[in-house]
Amino acid sequence: MEVTVGASNKKPQFQVLVKTHAGEIYAYLWRMLQNEQDTEDCLQESFLKAFLAYDRLDGSANHRAWLYRIAGNTASTRLRARLRTGVLLLEDLPDSDPPVEQQALNQIQLDEVRNAIEALPYKQRESIILKNYQHLSYEEIGIILDTTVDGARANVYQGMKKLRAQFENGDSLAVPNFAEGSSEVS
């Protein structure tokens, strides 16, 4: 749900922004960080940064994109810190009901897709996550990544092209279905 501000360009109250966007920002951060504790820490840090900068925000700004940009920058800092310390984490997904063999195959496929996305250059990876998992528009992605709409579209396209090539060349057991805007694994 996007918070609209109307013709007066009046900013919504900060707590309204938090309530409106906290869930989707959490999901975005989890997809970037793949660790629950880091995700919770970054979410809290992102909203703190947003709160401290809120008075300087223009009332006509895209508040959702602004929050994503803060969260993305916070996650990027956390990822760089992990690389410096050599700690890379992937959390297990919750257990499900399929037979153990199917669960193992599903986990292998998910890990392969996750690893392939993680191996992409930062802007391509973030663009794919924002487009295919967070369902943001190219305009919003451009604002978040400080690029044009065409730049956002190109980042998604190039990232998807690399992912398709990797899985079509048999570099993996998983065969992801990377249709435009889809994040399903087939």
N, C-alpha and C positions, 0 to 999 in steps of 0.2 A: 504494500500500500504506500503510495507516494503522498507525502504531506504537501498540500497546495497552500499557497499563501495569499492568493487573490490579488486584486489590483493594487492594494495598498503596499505591497512588498514587505509586509510585516512578518517578522520571523516567528515561527511557532515557538512555544516554550521548549526549553532544552529537554525537559523530562518527557515531552511528547515525542521528540525525535528519538530518544533512547527507547521508549516503549514501542515505537513504530518500527525501528530498524535493528534492534538488538539481536533478534533471532537470525536474521539474514546475515548480519555482520559476523555473528558467531560462526555460522555455517561456512562463510567465506574464509574466515581465519583458520578454521579447522582444516579446510581443504588445502590451504597454503602450508600450514604447520604440521598437520597430521599428528598432533599430540595434544591431549586434553588440557593438561596443566599450562602449556605454553599458550594455547588458545584462550583459556580463561584469563591468563595474565595479560595477554595482548589486547583482549577485549576491554578489560578494565583500564589499561594504559591508554588505549585509543579514545575511550570516552572521557578520560581525564584530560587528555590533550585537547579534545574537541571542546570540552567545557571551558578550559582555560582560554581558548581562542574564540569562543562563541561570540563575545562582544564585538569582535573585529569582523565577523562574517556579514557580508552584504545580504540584506533581506531577500533579494531577488535570486540569490545563488541556488543551485541545485543541492539541497541539503543532503540528500541521499548519496550523491556522487562525492560530496565533500567528506562525509563519514567514511565511505569506502576508501578514499584516497588516504586519509589518516590511518585507517586500519591496514591498508596495503603497505604503507611506509613503515608502520610499526612491525608488521610481520617480516618485511624485508630486512629490517635491522636485526630481528631475532634470528632469521635464517643465516645472515652473515656471521653473527656471533656463534652459531652452531658450527659453521664451517671452520671458523678460527679455532674452536676447541675440538673439532673432529667428532662432535656428537650429532648424529643424524638419527631421528626417531621415526618409526612407523608404528602407530597403534593398531592393535587388532580390532576388527569390526565385531559387533555383538554376535553372539551365537544365534544360529537360526535352526529351523526344523528339518531341512533336507538331510538325507543320509550323509554319513561321514565322508564318503568318497566324493559326493557332490559338493559338500562344504569345502573339501580340500581343493577341488578343481576350481570352484568359485573364488577361493582365496588366492590361488595361483594367478588366475586371470585378473583379479582386481589388483594384485601386487604388480603384475606386469604393466597394466595400464597406468597405475599410479607412478611406477618407476619411469615409464616412458614420458609421462607428463612432467615429472620432476626433472628429467634430463633436458627438457627444452630450455632455450634461453629465457631469462626472467620475464621479459615483456610478452613473449608468446605464451608462456605458461600462465601468467596472470590473466592475459586476455582470454584464453580458453576457459579458465575457471570462471571468470566474470560472465562470459557469454553462455557457456553450456551448463554451468552448475548454478550460477546466481541469476541467470536469465536477464542480464542487463542489456540495454540497447548499445549499439556501437557509439552513439553520442555520449552515453554515460561512461562507457569504457574509455573513450577519448579524454573525457574530463579527468577521470581517475588517474590515467597514465600520462596525462599532460601531452597528448598528441591529438591529431585531427581524427575525424570520423574515418577517413580513408586509412589513416595509420592504424587505427584500432582494427578495422576490417582486415588490413594486410597482416597484422600480427596474428589474428585468429586464423586466417587462411594459410599462412606459412606454417604455423604450428600444427594445424590439422594435416597439412600436406606431409610434414615430417612424420607425424604419427601414422598416417595411412601407409606411407612408404615402409616404415619400420615393420608394421604388422603384415603388410602384403608381401614383403620379402622373406617371410618365414623366420624373422628374428625372434619370434615369440610363439608360444602355444596358443595364446588368446587371440581371438579375432574380434576386435572392437568394432562396433557399428558407429562410426563417427560421421553420421549425417549432420548437415548443418543444424546446429542447435540441439543435437542429441548427445547424451552422455551414457548411453546404454552399452553394455557389453553383450555380444551375441555368442 
